Amino acid sequence: MEQYYLLEEVAQKLRVSNMTIYRYIKAKKLKAIKLEKEWRIASVDLEEFLKNRSSI
């Protein structure tokens, strides 16, 4: 079963603001789904995002 993180949890893990994570989602740099009023990020999508960021 896939694990999902809240936007706030990802922001805490990466030590950035919630707005920064939202901007990554809006710019399509980080995949996320919106369930009702909360954003959810799959663990695989977060790992892919981090992998792509570290190769820069």
PDB file of N, CA, C, O and CB in Angstrom:
ATOM      1  N   MET A   1       0.842  -1.190   0.000  1.00  0.00           N
ATOM      2  CA  MET A   1       0.000   0.000   0.000  1.00  0.00           C
ATOM      3  C   MET A   1       0.877   1.240   0.000  1.00  0.00           C
ATOM      4  O   MET A   1       1.857   1.334   0.739  1.00  0.00           O
ATOM      5  CB  MET A   1      -0.952   0.005   1.216  1.00  0.00           C
ATOM      6  N   GLU A   2       0.503   2.177  -0.838  1.00  0.00           N
ATOM      7  CA  GLU A   2       1.269   3.417  -1.006  1.00  0.00           C
ATOM      8  C   GLU A   2       1.152   4.307   0.232  1.00  0.00           C
ATOM      9  O   GLU A   2       0.077   4.429   0.820  1.00  0.00           O
ATOM     10  CB  GLU A   2       0.786   4.181  -2.252  1.00  0.00           C
ATOM     11  N   GLN A   3       2.256   4.920   0.616  1.00  0.00           N
ATOM     12  CA  GLN A   3       2.240   5.858   1.742  1.00  0.00           C
ATOM     13  C   GLN A   3       2.162   7.275   1.191  1.00  0.00           C
ATOM     14  O   GLN A   3       2.858   7.623   0.237  1.00  0.00           O
ATOM     15  CB  GLN A   3       3.503   5.680   2.652  1.00  0.00           C
ATOM     16  N   TYR A   4       1.315   8.079   1.799  1.00  0.00           N
ATOM     17  CA  TYR A   4       1.133   9.467   1.391  1.00  0.00           C
ATOM     18  C   TYR A   4       1.476  10.392   2.553  1.00  0.00           C
ATOM     19  O   TYR A   4       1.223  10.082   3.717  1.00  0.00           O
ATOM     20  CB  TYR A   4      -0.316   9.714   0.907  1.00  0.00           C
ATOM     21  N   TYR A   5       2.060  11.536   2.204  1.00  0.00           N
ATOM     22  CA  TYR A   5       2.395  12.556   3.190  1.00  0.00           C
ATOM     23  C   TYR A   5       1.528  13.785   2.953  1.00  0.00           C
ATOM     24  O   TYR A   5       1.142  14.076   1.821  1.00  0.00           O
ATOM     25  CB  TYR A   5       3.901  12.923   3.122  1.00  0.00           C
ATOM     26  N   LEU A   6       1.231  14.492   4.018  1.00  0.00           N
ATOM     27  CA  LEU A   6       0.571  15.786   3.896  1.00  0.00           C
ATOM     28  C   LEU A   6       1.604  16.814   3.442  1.00  0.00           C
ATOM     29  O   LEU A   6       2.803  16.628   3.648  1.00  0.00           O
ATOM     30  CB  LEU A   6      -0.093  16.214   5.247  1.00  0.00           C
ATOM     31  N   LEU A   7       1.146  17.870   2.840  1.00  0.00           N
ATOM     32  CA  LEU A   7       2.034  18.943   2.395  1.00  0.00           C
ATOM     33  C   LEU A   7       2.880  19.445   3.562  1.00  0.00           C
ATOM     34  O   LEU A   7       4.075  19.695   3.403  1.00  0.00           O
ATOM     35  CB  LEU A   7       1.221  20.104   1.782  1.00  0.00           C
ATOM     36  N   GLU A   8       2.265  19.591   4.722  1.00  0.00           N
ATOM     37  CA  GLU A   8       2.964  20.098   5.901  1.00  0.00           C
ATOM     38  C   GLU A   8       4.074  19.141   6.343  1.00  0.00           C
ATOM     39  O   GLU A   8       5.134  19.582   6.785  1.00  0.00           O
ATOM     40  CB  GLU A   8       1.974  20.321   7.049  1.00  0.00           C
ATOM     41  N   GLU A   9       3.834  17.840   6.226  1.00  0.00           N
ATOM     42  CA  GLU A   9       4.841  16.844   6.612  1.00  0.00           C
ATOM     43  C   GLU A   9       6.053  16.912   5.684  1.00  0.00           C
ATOM     44  O   GLU A   9       7.195  16.813   6.134  1.00  0.00           O
ATOM     45  CB  GLU A   9       4.236  15.424   6.589  1.00  0.00           C
ATOM     46  N   VAL A  10       5.799  17.081   4.404  1.00  0.00           N
ATOM     47  CA  VAL A  10       6.899  17.190   3.434  1.00  0.00           C
ATOM     48  C   VAL A  10       7.696  18.460   3.699  1.00  0.00           C
ATOM     49  O   VAL A  10       8.925  18.446   3.640  1.00  0.00           O
ATOM     50  CB  VAL A  10       6.358  17.186   1.976  1.00  0.00           C
ATOM     51  N   ALA A  11       7.009  19.546   3.988  1.00  0.00           N
ATOM     52  CA  ALA A  11       7.690  20.809   4.288  1.00  0.00           C
ATOM     53  C   ALA A  11       8.601  20.653   5.504  1.00  0.00           C
ATOM     54  O   ALA A  11       9.723  21.159   5.510  1.00  0.00           O
ATOM     55  CB  ALA A  11       6.661  21.934   4.532  1.00  0.00           C
ATOM     56  N   GLN A  12       8.123  19.959   6.525  1.00  0.00           N
ATOM     57  CA  GLN A  12       8.941  19.740   7.719  1.00  0.00           C
ATOM     58  C   GLN A  12      10.152  18.865   7.404  1.00  0.00           C
ATOM     59  O   GLN A  12      11.257  19.141   7.871  1.00  0.00           O
ATOM     60  CB  GLN A  12       8.102  19.097   8.831  1.00  0.00           C
ATOM     61  N   LYS A  13       9.948  17.817   6.617  1.00  0.00           N
ATOM     62  CA  LYS A  13      11.051  16.914   6.259  1.00  0.00           C
ATOM     63  C   LYS A  13      12.153  17.662   5.499  1.00  0.00           C
ATOM     64  O   LYS A  13      13.342  17.439   5.724  1.00  0.00           O
ATOM     65  CB  LYS A  13      10.526  15.738   5.406  1.00  0.00           C
ATOM     66  N   LEU A  14      11.728  18.558   4.591  1.00  0.00           N
ATOM     67  CA  LEU A  14      12.692  19.286   3.760  1.00  0.00           C
ATOM     68  C   LEU A  14      13.148  20.598   4.393  1.00  0.00           C
ATOM     69  O   LEU A  14      14.008  21.292   3.851  1.00  0.00           O
ATOM     70  CB  LEU A  14      12.089  19.568   2.403  1.00  0.00           C
ATOM     71  N   ARG A  15      12.568  20.929   5.540  1.00  0.00           N
ATOM     72  CA  ARG A  15      12.891  22.167   6.266  1.00  0.00           C
ATOM     73  C   ARG A  15      12.684  23.418   5.410  1.00  0.00           C
ATOM     74  O   ARG A  15      13.530  24.310   5.348  1.00  0.00           O
ATOM     75  CB  ARG A  15      14.334  22.120   6.755  1.00  0.00           C
ATOM     76  N   VAL A  16      11.521  23.443   4.754  1.00  0.00           N
ATOM     77  CA  VAL A  16      11.114  24.612   3.967  1.00  0.00           C
ATOM     78  C   VAL A  16       9.696  24.964   4.387  1.00  0.00           C
ATOM     79  O   VAL A  16       9.069  24.236   5.158  1.00  0.00           O
ATOM     80  CB  VAL A  16      11.201  24.335   2.410  1.00  0.00           C
ATOM     81  N   SER A  17       9.199  26.072   3.883  1.00  0.00           N
ATOM     82  CA  SER A  17       7.841  26.494   4.241  1.00  0.00           C
ATOM     83  C   SER A  17       6.800  25.708   3.443  1.00  0.00           C
ATOM     84  O   SER A  17       7.107  25.107   2.413  1.00  0.00           O
ATOM     85  CB  SER A  17       7.664  28.008   3.998  1.00  0.00           C
ATOM     86  N   ASN A  18       5.583  25.728   3.937  1.00  0.00           N
ATOM     87  CA  ASN A  18       4.475  25.103   3.216  1.00  0.00           C
ATOM     88  C   ASN A  18       4.306  25.740   1.842  1.00  0.00           C
ATOM     89  O   ASN A  18       4.002  25.053   0.867  1.00  0.00           O
ATOM     90  CB  ASN A  18       3.170  25.220   4.022  1.00  0.00           C
ATOM     91  N   MET A  19       4.504  27.047   1.768  1.00  0.00           N
ATOM     92  CA  MET A  19       4.349  27.769   0.506  1.00  0.00           C
ATOM     93  C   MET A  19       5.366  27.290  -0.531  1.00  0.00           C
ATOM     94  O   MET A  19       5.045  27.218  -1.717  1.00  0.00           O
ATOM     95  CB  MET A  19       4.499  29.278   0.733  1.00  0.00           C
ATOM     96  N   THR A  20       6.571  26.968  -0.107  1.00  0.00           N
ATOM     97  CA  THR A  20       7.594  26.466  -1.031  1.00  0.00           C
ATOM     98  C   THR A  20       7.146  25.145  -1.640  1.00  0.00           C
ATOM     99  O   THR A  20       7.295  24.938  -2.845  1.00  0.00           O
ATOM    100  CB  THR A  20       8.951  26.291  -0.307  1.00  0.00           C
ATOM    101  N   ILE A  21       6.603  24.256  -0.830  1.00  0.00           N
ATOM    102  CA  ILE A  21       6.115  22.974  -1.340  1.00  0.00           C
ATOM    103  C   ILE A  21       4.950  23.204  -2.293  1.00  0.00           C
ATOM    104  O   ILE A  21       4.872  22.566  -3.343  1.00  0.00           O
ATOM    105  CB  ILE A  21       5.688  22.046  -0.180  1.00  0.00           C
ATOM    106  N   TYR A  22       4.053  24.102  -1.939  1.00  0.00           N
ATOM    107  CA  TYR A  22       2.935  24.431  -2.823  1.00  0.00           C
ATOM    108  C   TYR A  22       3.439  24.959  -4.167  1.00  0.00           C
ATOM    109  O   TYR A  22       2.886  24.620  -5.213  1.00  0.00           O
ATOM    110  CB  TYR A  22       2.015  25.467  -2.158  1.00  0.00           C
ATOM    111  N   ARG A  23       4.469  25.774  -4.140  1.00  0.00           N
ATOM    112  CA  ARG A  23       5.034  26.304  -5.398  1.00  0.00           C
ATOM    113  C   ARG A  23       5.637  25.184  -6.254  1.00  0.00           C
ATOM    114  O   ARG A  23       5.502  25.198  -7.477  1.00  0.00           O
ATOM    115  CB  ARG A  23       6.115  27.371  -5.095  1.00  0.00           C
ATOM    116  N   TYR A  24       6.301  24.211  -5.612  1.00  0.00           N
ATOM    117  CA  TYR A  24       6.824  23.054  -6.349  1.00  0.00           C
ATOM    118  C   TYR A  24       5.687  22.280  -7.004  1.00  0.00           C
ATOM    119  O   TYR A  24       5.814  21.830  -8.143  1.00  0.00           O
ATOM    120  CB  TYR A  24       7.628  22.128  -5.411  1.00  0.00           C
ATOM    121  N   ILE A  25       4.583  22.126  -6.293  1.00  0.00           N
ATOM    122  CA  ILE A  25       3.424  21.414  -6.839  1.00  0.00           C
ATOM    123  C   ILE A  25       2.833  22.195  -8.009  1.00  0.00           C
ATOM    124  O   ILE A  25       2.546  21.626  -9.063  1.00  0.00           O
ATOM    125  CB  ILE A  25       2.352  21.190  -5.744  1.00  0.00           C
ATOM    126  N   LYS A  26       2.654  23.493  -7.818  1.00  0.00           N
ATOM    127  CA  LYS A  26       2.062  24.341  -8.860  1.00  0.00           C
ATOM    128  C   LYS A  26       2.941  24.371 -10.120  1.00  0.00           C
ATOM    129  O   LYS A  26       2.430  24.417 -11.239  1.00  0.00           O
ATOM    130  CB  LYS A  26       1.853  25.775  -8.327  1.00  0.00           C
ATOM    131  N   ALA A  27       4.264  24.344  -9.927  1.00  0.00           N
ATOM    132  CA  ALA A  27       5.197  24.358 -11.058  1.00  0.00           C
ATOM    133  C   ALA A  27       5.391  22.966 -11.657  1.00  0.00           C
ATOM    134  O   ALA A  27       6.168  22.793 -12.595  1.00  0.00           O
ATOM    135  CB  ALA A  27       6.545  24.920 -10.617  1.00  0.00           C
ATOM    136  N   LYS A  28       4.677  21.970 -11.109  1.00  0.00           N
ATOM    137  CA  LYS A  28       4.741  20.583 -11.571  1.00  0.00           C
ATOM    138  C   LYS A  28       6.123  19.959 -11.393  1.00  0.00           C
ATOM    139  O   LYS A  28       6.502  19.052 -12.134  1.00  0.00           O
ATOM    140  CB  LYS A  28       4.343  20.511 -13.022  1.00  0.00           C
ATOM    141  N   LYS A  29       6.861  20.444 -10.417  1.00  0.00           N
ATOM    142  CA  LYS A  29       8.149  19.853 -10.066  1.00  0.00           C
ATOM    143  C   LYS A  29       7.954  18.689  -9.094  1.00  0.00           C
ATOM    144  O   LYS A  29       8.785  17.785  -9.016  1.00  0.00           O
ATOM    145  CB  LYS A  29       9.082  20.915  -9.453  1.00  0.00           C
ATOM    146  N   LEU A  30       6.841  18.726  -8.353  1.00  0.00           N
ATOM    147  CA  LEU A  30       6.515  17.705  -7.358  1.00  0.00           C
ATOM    148  C   LEU A  30       5.079  17.260  -7.602  1.00  0.00           C
ATOM    149  O   LEU A  30       4.157  18.076  -7.592  1.00  0.00           O
ATOM    150  CB  LEU A  30       6.704  18.244  -5.891  1.00  0.00           C
ATOM    151  N   LYS A  31       4.896  15.956  -7.820  1.00  0.00           N
ATOM    152  CA  LYS A  31       3.557  15.426  -8.062  1.00  0.00           C
ATOM    153  C   LYS A  31       2.796  15.352  -6.745  1.00  0.00           C
ATOM    154  O   LYS A  31       3.341  14.961  -5.713  1.00  0.00           O
ATOM    155  CB  LYS A  31       3.626  14.030  -8.734  1.00  0.00           C
ATOM    156  N   ALA A  32       1.513  15.738  -6.806  1.00  0.00           N
ATOM    157  CA  ALA A  32       0.663  15.683  -5.620  1.00  0.00           C
ATOM    158  C   ALA A  32      -0.782  15.567  -6.066  1.00  0.00           C
ATOM    159  O   ALA A  32      -1.138  15.922  -7.190  1.00  0.00           O
ATOM    160  CB  ALA A  32       0.868  16.934  -4.716  1.00  0.00           C
ATOM    161  N   ILE A  33      -1.604  15.063  -5.162  1.00  0.00           N
ATOM    162  CA  ILE A  33      -3.039  15.010  -5.418  1.00  0.00           C
ATOM    163  C   ILE A  33      -3.741  15.782  -4.312  1.00  0.00           C
ATOM    164  O   ILE A  33      -3.256  15.861  -3.184  1.00  0.00           O
ATOM    165  CB  ILE A  33      -3.556  13.533  -5.495  1.00  0.00           C
ATOM    166  N   LYS A  34      -4.884  16.344  -4.654  1.00  0.00           N
ATOM    167  CA  LYS A  34      -5.638  17.122  -3.665  1.00  0.00           C
ATOM    168  C   LYS A  34      -6.882  16.329  -3.294  1.00  0.00           C
ATOM    169  O   LYS A  34      -7.732  16.042  -4.137  1.00  0.00           O
ATOM    170  CB  LYS A  34      -6.018  18.546  -4.215  1.00  0.00           C
ATOM    171  N   LEU A  35      -6.970  15.987  -2.030  1.00  0.00           N
ATOM    172  CA  LEU A  35      -8.148  15.315  -1.491  1.00  0.00           C
ATOM    173  C   LEU A  35      -8.882  16.314  -0.613  1.00  0.00           C
ATOM    174  O   LEU A  35      -8.398  16.718   0.444  1.00  0.00           O
ATOM    175  CB  LEU A  35      -7.762  14.022  -0.687  1.00  0.00           C
ATOM    176  N   GLU A  36     -10.054  16.697  -1.076  1.00  0.00           N
ATOM    177  CA  GLU A  36     -10.841  17.745  -0.448  1.00  0.00           C
ATOM    178  C   GLU A  36     -10.006  19.016  -0.357  1.00  0.00           C
ATOM    179  O   GLU A  36      -9.775  19.659  -1.381  1.00  0.00           O
ATOM    180  CB  GLU A  36     -11.329  17.305   0.953  1.00  0.00           C
ATOM    181  N   LYS A  37      -9.544  19.402   0.836  1.00  0.00           N
ATOM    182  CA  LYS A  37      -8.785  20.654   0.947  1.00  0.00           C
ATOM    183  C   LYS A  37      -7.326  20.427   1.290  1.00  0.00           C
ATOM    184  O   LYS A  37      -6.603  21.381   1.575  1.00  0.00           O
ATOM    185  CB  LYS A  37      -9.409  21.546   1.990  1.00  0.00           C
ATOM    186  N   GLU A  38      -6.878  19.170   1.266  1.00  0.00           N
ATOM    187  CA  GLU A  38      -5.502  18.873   1.646  1.00  0.00           C
ATOM    188  C   GLU A  38      -4.731  18.243   0.494  1.00  0.00           C
ATOM    189  O   GLU A  38      -5.253  17.408  -0.244  1.00  0.00           O
ATOM    190  CB  GLU A  38      -5.476  17.951   2.856  1.00  0.00           C
ATOM    191  N   TRP A  39      -3.485  18.662   0.359  1.00  0.00           N
ATOM    192  CA  TRP A  39      -2.600  18.074  -0.637  1.00  0.00           C
ATOM    193  C   TRP A  39      -1.940  16.837  -0.054  1.00  0.00           C
ATOM    194  O   TRP A  39      -1.557  16.817   1.116  1.00  0.00           O
ATOM    195  CB  TRP A  39      -1.535  19.091  -1.106  1.00  0.00           C
ATOM    196  N   ARG A  40      -1.810  15.796  -0.887  1.00  0.00           N
ATOM    197  CA  ARG A  40      -1.131  14.555  -0.488  1.00  0.00           C
ATOM    198  C   ARG A  40      -0.028  14.267  -1.492  1.00  0.00           C
ATOM    199  O   ARG A  40      -0.215  14.408  -2.700  1.00  0.00           O
ATOM    200  CB  ARG A  40      -2.134  13.352  -0.402  1.00  0.00           C
ATOM    201  N   ILE A  41       1.121  13.864  -0.975  1.00  0.00           N
ATOM    202  CA  ILE A  41       2.272  13.547  -1.817  1.00  0.00           C
ATOM    203  C   ILE A  41       2.667  12.098  -1.547  1.00  0.00           C
ATOM    204  O   ILE A  41       2.927  11.720  -0.404  1.00  0.00           O
ATOM    205  CB  ILE A  41       3.474  14.526  -1.542  1.00  0.00           C
ATOM    206  N   ALA A  42       2.710  11.297  -2.598  1.00  0.00           N
ATOM    207  CA  ALA A  42       3.096   9.893  -2.458  1.00  0.00           C
ATOM    208  C   ALA A  42       4.589   9.801  -2.142  1.00  0.00           C
ATOM    209  O   ALA A  42       5.384  10.618  -2.606  1.00  0.00           O
ATOM    210  CB  ALA A  42       2.760   9.095  -3.750  1.00  0.00           C
ATOM    211  N   SER A  43       4.952   8.807  -1.355  1.00  0.00           N
ATOM    212  CA  SER A  43       6.352   8.647  -0.967  1.00  0.00           C
ATOM    213  C   SER A  43       7.251   8.445  -2.192  1.00  0.00           C
ATOM    214  O   SER A  43       8.371   8.955  -2.226  1.00  0.00           O
ATOM    215  CB  SER A  43       6.502   7.462  -0.004  1.00  0.00           C
ATOM    216  N   VAL A  44       6.770   7.707  -3.195  1.00  0.00           N
ATOM    217  CA  VAL A  44       7.583   7.511  -4.409  1.00  0.00           C
ATOM    218  C   VAL A  44       7.785   8.817  -5.161  1.00  0.00           C
ATOM    219  O   VAL A  44       8.861   9.055  -5.709  1.00  0.00           O
ATOM    220  CB  VAL A  44       6.926   6.480  -5.333  1.00  0.00           C
ATOM    221  N   ASP A  45       6.763   9.666  -5.194  1.00  0.00           N
ATOM    222  CA  ASP A  45       6.892  10.960  -5.858  1.00  0.00           C
ATOM    223  C   ASP A  45       7.857  11.871  -5.110  1.00  0.00           C
ATOM    224  O   ASP A  45       8.604  12.630  -5.727  1.00  0.00           O
ATOM    225  CB  ASP A  45       5.526  11.633  -5.982  1.00  0.00           C
ATOM    226  N   LEU A  46       7.843  11.798  -3.792  1.00  0.00           N
ATOM    227  CA  LEU A  46       8.785  12.581  -2.995  1.00  0.00           C
ATOM    228  C   LEU A  46      10.215  12.100  -3.231  1.00  0.00           C
ATOM    229  O   LEU A  46      11.126  12.916  -3.372  1.00  0.00           O
ATOM    230  CB  LEU A  46       8.432  12.494  -1.498  1.00  0.00           C
ATOM    231  N   GLU A  47      10.418  10.793  -3.274  1.00  0.00           N
ATOM    232  CA  GLU A  47      11.752  10.236  -3.537  1.00  0.00           C
ATOM    233  C   GLU A  47      12.252  10.643  -4.919  1.00  0.00           C
ATOM    234  O   GLU A  47      13.423  10.986  -5.079  1.00  0.00           O
ATOM    235  CB  GLU A  47      11.729   8.704  -3.418  1.00  0.00           C
ATOM    236  N   GLU A  48      11.377  10.607  -5.909  1.00  0.00           N
ATOM    237  CA  GLU A  48      11.736  11.008  -7.274  1.00  0.00           C
ATOM    238  C   GLU A  48      12.121  12.490  -7.315  1.00  0.00           C
ATOM    239  O   GLU A  48      13.095  12.866  -7.966  1.00  0.00           O
ATOM    240  CB  GLU A  48      10.563  10.731  -8.247  1.00  0.00           C
ATOM    241  N   PHE A  49      11.350  13.323  -6.618  1.00  0.00           N
ATOM    242  CA  PHE A  49      11.633  14.752  -6.538  1.00  0.00           C
ATOM    243  C   PHE A  49      13.014  14.987  -5.927  1.00  0.00           C
ATOM    244  O   PHE A  49      13.803  15.775  -6.450  1.00  0.00           O
ATOM    245  CB  PHE A  49      10.549  15.472  -5.711  1.00  0.00           C
ATOM    246  N   LEU A  50      13.300  14.305  -4.826  1.00  0.00           N
ATOM    247  CA  LEU A  50      14.590  14.479  -4.151  1.00  0.00           C
ATOM    248  C   LEU A  50      15.733  13.975  -5.025  1.00  0.00           C
ATOM    249  O   LEU A  50      16.807  14.577  -5.047  1.00  0.00           O
ATOM    250  CB  LEU A  50      14.596  13.745  -2.800  1.00  0.00           C
ATOM    251  N   LYS A  51      15.515  12.892  -5.734  1.00  0.00           N
ATOM    252  CA  LYS A  51      16.544  12.353  -6.631  1.00  0.00           C
ATOM    253  C   LYS A  51      16.874  13.351  -7.748  1.00  0.00           C
ATOM    254  O   LYS A  51      18.040  13.565  -8.080  1.00  0.00           O
ATOM    255  CB  LYS A  51      16.078  11.011  -7.239  1.00  0.00           C
ATOM    256  N   ASN A  52      15.841  13.946  -8.311  1.00  0.00           N
ATOM    257  CA  ASN A  52      16.038  14.928  -9.380  1.00  0.00           C
ATOM    258  C   ASN A  52      16.694  16.205  -8.861  1.00  0.00           C
ATOM    259  O   ASN A  52      17.483  16.827  -9.574  1.00  0.00           O
ATOM    260  CB  ASN A  52      14.703  15.264 -10.040  1.00  0.00           C
ATOM    261  N   ARG A  53      16.381  16.598  -7.644  1.00  0.00           N
ATOM    262  CA  ARG A  53      16.968  17.806  -7.063  1.00  0.00           C
ATOM    263  C   ARG A  53      18.437  17.617  -6.744  1.00  0.00           C
ATOM    264  O   ARG A  53      19.224  18.554  -6.881  1.00  0.00           O
ATOM    265  CB  ARG A  53      16.218  18.205  -5.807  1.00  0.00           C
ATOM    266  N   SER A  54      18.822  16.423  -6.321  1.00  0.00           N
ATOM    267  CA  SER A  54      20.224  16.194  -5.938  1.00  0.00           C
ATOM    268  C   SER A  54      21.141  16.062  -7.143  1.00  0.00           C
ATOM    269  O   SER A  54      22.359  16.171  -7.006  1.00  0.00           O
ATOM    270  CB  SER A  54      20.334  14.947  -5.085  1.00  0.00           C
ATOM    271  N   SER A  55      20.564  15.826  -8.339  1.00  0.00           N
ATOM    272  CA  SER A  55      21.404  15.684  -9.523  1.00  0.00           C
ATOM    273  C   SER A  55      21.734  17.015 -10.173  1.00  0.00           C
ATOM    274  O   SER A  55      22.462  17.059 -11.164  1.00  0.00           O
ATOM    275  CB  SER A  55      20.731  14.794 -10.523  1.00  0.00           C
ATOM    276  N   ILE A  56      21.204  18.102  -9.620  1.00  0.00           N
ATOM    277  CA  ILE A  56      21.455  19.443 -10.198  1.00  0.00           C
ATOM    278  C   ILE A  56      22.796  19.957  -9.721  1.00  0.00           C
ATOM    279  O   ILE A  56      23.200  21.061 -10.086  1.00  0.00           O
ATOM    280  CB  ILE A  56      20.326  20.449  -9.812  1.00  0.00           C
TER     281      ILE A  56
END
